[in-house]
Amino acid sequence: MLKGKLRLLEKQRDALTEWFGEDCSTSELGFEFEEELKTFPGLKYPRKNEEEEEEVQIDHGLDRISSPFIHKNDEESFCIEVPSEVGHGWLNEEFSQMVDKNEAESRCREFLFEVSQKVIDMERLQRLASFGVPDEGGFRATVWKLLLGYLPLERDSWDIELSKNRSKYAALKEELILNPSELTRRMEETSHFDMQGKENDEYGLLIRHKISHGDHPLSLGKTSVWHRYFQDAEIAEQIDRDLIRTHPDMELFSGNSLCSKQNRGAMRNILLLFAKMNPVIQYVQGMNEVLAPLYYVFRTDLGGQNVLNAEADSFACFVRLLSDSVDHFCQQLDNSSVGIHSTLSRLSELLKTHDEELWRHLEFSTKVNPQFYAFRWITLLLTQEFNFPTILRIWDSLLSNPSGVQFASIRTCC
């Protein structure tokens, strides 16, 4: 807010009432009324017939406004004169910008305080995040990791937990999605190291014969590492087709730069690894859309180490996010109590409770099944319904709901 009070002429009372409403007290807005406008002597004011305008800089703490219409007097309060050719729009816009900026800075201080505690108060953080995490300050990555349970509540344990989880991811990736050629090469290097010091004439050719027939690229055996690799390649090809269509207007996902290609490669690793760890479900189209907000937030974090480990952090949080909704991607469970049809029924009942007129219109007049409009909403957590900044804002509320993401998403859809 402005430092001091705004002093306005009595004749401008009607204008303020129009802007802020009759019920709003002028004292609450920081305005006082007096008969004459107090100004510095000698300052020029813009008039309709005046050719030159002089700008006066006003310092009011956190903000600076450059305007020919605001002037500062000896009492550290402000005098405002709005010429008729300017009208109400200028003051309303400038005042709104000042309020918005100060409110954003205040919220940043609140989040800074919460995430700086030795032990995070999850209830307070959830309540604060439900109203949106500021885009400024780089808080969203840390807050989302806390809300998803990836970071422990004890702040001193963050570095240890992050290091441990990132090492686990590296080991999983090496074990499950490593190219068999690279795996074979490492096996040969290990064998060569073990044989070091022995005569090559006696042992040199035997090293190559230790590779079994099942590990040959032309082997048809289902247990062959090459057979599994070719299966994974089919899934990876489907993932690649979807990734190139993920938010095509954003360079981070769909650009042709080296950085964009690296980002898609990291996302492919995450989705492929998830598919291998969940063989019943594997990869389902749309999972790329759910992963995108997580990867974006972690990849654009302000911390250097966090950016370098965005892939590992995104994988861990992606698994946690899908833990209570993964059944929606399993076709065999569609008609079960945990399947998507059951969730759509709950949405329909919730709509009937809160807006029966609309529910009857959809149910009887138009006979539109919820599956036709809400299936994508729920499974993809609204990621294809809004622009990207709005998606991040909605996810702040979804992730911060104490009853879980699915509970919050159904109500948001309703």
Secondary structure as GFF3:
##gff-version 3
##sequence-region A 1 414
A	DSSP	beta_strand	6	9	.	.	.	ID=ss1
A	DSSP	three_ten_helix	10	12	.	.	.	ID=ss2
A	DSSP	alpha_helix	13	20	.	.	.	ID=ss3
A	DSSP	alpha_helix	26	29	.	.	.	ID=ss4
A	DSSP	beta_strand	31	34	.	.	.	ID=ss5
A	DSSP	beta_strand	56	59	.	.	.	ID=ss6
A	DSSP	beta_strand	64	67	.	.	.	ID=ss7
A	DSSP	beta_strand	70	72	.	.	.	ID=ss8
A	DSSP	beta_strand	78	80	.	.	.	ID=ss9
A	DSSP	alpha_helix	89	115	.	.	.	ID=ss10
A	DSSP	alpha_helix	122	129	.	.	.	ID=ss11
A	DSSP	three_ten_helix	136	138	.	.	.	ID=ss12
A	DSSP	alpha_helix	140	147	.	.	.	ID=ss13
A	DSSP	three_ten_helix	155	157	.	.	.	ID=ss14
A	DSSP	alpha_helix	158	176	.	.	.	ID=ss15
A	DSSP	alpha_helix	180	195	.	.	.	ID=ss16
A	DSSP	alpha_helix	200	203	.	.	.	ID=ss17
A	DSSP	alpha_helix	206	209	.	.	.	ID=ss18
A	DSSP	three_ten_helix	213	215	.	.	.	ID=ss19
A	DSSP	alpha_helix	225	243	.	.	.	ID=ss20
A	DSSP	alpha_helix	251	254	.	.	.	ID=ss21
A	DSSP	alpha_helix	258	277	.	.	.	ID=ss22
A	DSSP	alpha_helix	287	299	.	.	.	ID=ss23
A	DSSP	alpha_helix	304	308	.	.	.	ID=ss24
A	DSSP	alpha_helix	310	322	.	.	.	ID=ss25
A	DSSP	three_ten_helix	326	329	.	.	.	ID=ss26
A	DSSP	three_ten_helix	331	333	.	.	.	ID=ss27
A	DSSP	alpha_helix	340	354	.	.	.	ID=ss28
A	DSSP	alpha_helix	356	360	.	.	.	ID=ss29
A	DSSP	pi_helix	361	365	.	.	.	ID=ss30
A	DSSP	alpha_helix	370	379	.	.	.	ID=ss31
A	DSSP	alpha_helix	388	400	.	.	.	ID=ss32
A	DSSP	alpha_helix	405	413	.	.	.	ID=ss33
###
